[in-house]
Structures are given as C-alpha cells and as structure tokens.
Amino acid sequence: MLSEINIAPRILTNFTGVMPPQFKKDLDSYLKTRSPVTFLSDLRSNLQVSNEPGNRYNLQLINALVLYVGTQAIAHIHNKGSTPSMSTITHSAHMDIFQNLAVDLDTEEANTEAIQEQITRVLLERLIVNRPHPWGLLITFIELIKNPAFKFWNHEFVHCAPEIEKLFQSVAQCCMGQKQAQQVMEGTGAS
C-alpha cells in the first residue's frame, strides 16, 4: 500500500550469473509460455544439492530465482500497462513458481526454536545500530512482535535473561512507541 513499492530497487550485482544456462533458458521459457511443463515438477531437484539437513538447497540459486522471478513479474505487469497488485499477479507463471517454492520445498528446520532465535538475533542486531533503519526491517520486526500469530513473546529466548527481555522491550518501544509496545506485551502475557 506504499507508493514506494512501485519504484524498482537498484540491484548492483549480476544475480542471474549463478543460474546454470539451461536452467535460465527453461525459466525464461516457463515465464513466457508456461512450458516446458516439467519445469515446476523439476524445480525442487534443480535447487537441491544434497540430502544433508540444513544444507539441502543451493541458496544462491534460490535467492537468484526469487529475485529474478520477482523482477520479471513487475516488468511483465508494467508492460501490460498495469500496476502490481494481488489481482495482476495471482494467475501468472511468476506466481506459479512462487507457490511451487512455498509448497514443494521443506523448511529445513525453520520451525525450531534455535533457528527462530537466530533470525530474531539478526533482526535485533540491525535494529540496535544507529538510525536510519531500512523501513522493511522496521516493518518486519514490528509485525513479528505485534502479530499474535507469531507468538513472539511466548518464545523462551525472549525471556532467557532479564537483560535480554529488557532489550526486546526497549527495541519494541523504540519501534512502536511505549504505550503500544506495552499493550502488545501485556496482551500476550509478557512483561
């Protein structure tokens, strides 16, 4: 809903360089014509590099794929004279790929408390540095602590030590304002 979402970000790296030539050729073909029909069914095996938990997938290729499909989707929508929205992307080859990634790939331990703690730590490390903060970082952290679906304040790592809990509360107050942060923390039984 932000007007800035219509401005394409500048990308200063050749992210498509990590894509094997045949993979990129099949990807481009699928985005244009939805063929070869086996592209989606073969996607997982094209991204998988081992069976070792935590190292199953080629993360560089996944990152490149997601970025490439996203930029191609925006370009496709703009070429049709439309603006990006749920209705302009929903029934597209681009969304086919995103849905396939979401459904077909496993989470590689993402639901474990340790991984959630690591993700939270990275967000927090980026928030405690001097401002300005990227708006995406703020929105992500606010959603994490505010949305009851994530049960953020129920995680053990939030309450593992009084100084850690105070740090989370302090960052929450900086991001959301003291009154709103207190309401969120009290609403979940924290504080």
Helices and strands as residue ranges (DSSP letters): G 3-6, G 15-18, H 21-33, H 39-47, H 59-79, H 86-89, H 93-104, H 113-127, H 135-146, G 148-150, G 152-154, G 156-158, H 162-176, H 178-187
